[in-house]
Amino acid sequence: MHRDLRGWRVLLTGASQGIGEALALELAKSGARLALTARSEDKLDAVVQAVRIAGGEAHPFPADLTHEEERKSMLACASQTLGGLDGIINNAGLGSWNHFADGTEEGFREMMEINFFAPAELMRDAIPLLMKGYKPAIMNVSSRCGRCALPSWTEYSASKAALVGLTESLRTEYARFGIDVLMALPGKTATDFLSNCRLASGKAQLKFEEGMAPATVAKAIISALVRNKRESWIGRDSYWMLMIQRFMPGLIRRKLASKVRELYAPAA
């Protein structure tokens, strides 16, 4: 199956920065018509203007998707503005880089609301609209952490793993609606993700600046959407980690545990 994105009406969440901003610009180049949503109205407006300057069509719908009324209102307005809806890209997310023992229930619940429940309920709310769309699809942007949980990304990994499980289940459920449900698992990306984390108390040297460019990730996600690829591992670090996890899970766990013991060893 090939999905032509020219004129394709898509709602993109988390569109104000990072991978979301890159996705908006790349989707516009593909000819898609965009409804963009994020919590930061100023940043969202800046992305909309960048898309329009580049010759694309984009409309801003600022909203907090964890609030039911805002989510449903945003979805209705986006659909009305575009004259319908063909796709959703669930990209919005929140990170937290800390050991589970140092976190809080409040913080964990906030992360689950943003990374799991908000996209889950958006997918549920959008069924009637997408059923009427052209080659309708949902693309959920999870993370390699959703397949291979990492220390210090404990709560983030759990929320992304929940999204992976839901995606796999809905892929078969939504077949009766004619809606494709796809998933992307990006690796390390050169964004401000760490500075936007709810907590950042981990000890490892992450070097996000050495990660993939957001545009590279965006192009891979859009390619998967066009080709209707069920699951995409994006980036060499994602590919090799998930391959080792699949065939030698014990090895990667031993190495990770050894690294944690090294980082948190008592000072001599």
Secondary structure, 3 states (H helix, E strand, C coil): CCCCCCCCEEEEECCCCHHHHHHHHHHHHCCCEEEEECCCHHHHHHHHHHHHHCCCEEEECCCCCCCHHHHHHHHHHHHHHHCCCCEEEECCCCCCEECHHHCCHHHHHHHHHHHHHHHHHHHHHCHHHHCCCCCCEEEEECCHHHCCCCCCEHHHHHHHHHHHHHHHHHHHHHHHHCCEEEEEEECCECCCCHHHCCCECCCCCCCHHHCECHHHHHHHHHHHHHHCCCEEEECHHHHHHHHHHHHCHHHHHHHHHHHHHHHCCCCC
